[in-house]
Amino acid sequence: MNGQIPIFVYILATAGATFAVRLTPYYAKFLNKLPRFVGKCMRLLPIAALGPLVFPGVILDFSPQWYAGLAGIAASFLIAYKKGGMILPILSSVLVTYLVLLV
């Protein structure tokens, strides 16, 4: 090993840090003392942060046919708005994006 840290230690440390950051808002007691609107915003922050991370990839990954990603997002939004849940919107997004790319 020559004094090197094994790669799985880095992976476990990164996973632990990510898990702690995502878990903290659910168990933070001070959120209950904040005004209701602010507390709700703080609880939704980890979910809202995914938007800026995912959305550019939707357009840039399909650069010649950028509208395919937007069609997938639109389908996912409509199904999530009408039905709720998570599995059906994700599957519909993949299916619609695939079908638009075929055309």
Beta strands, then each sheet from edge to edge (+ up, - down):
end
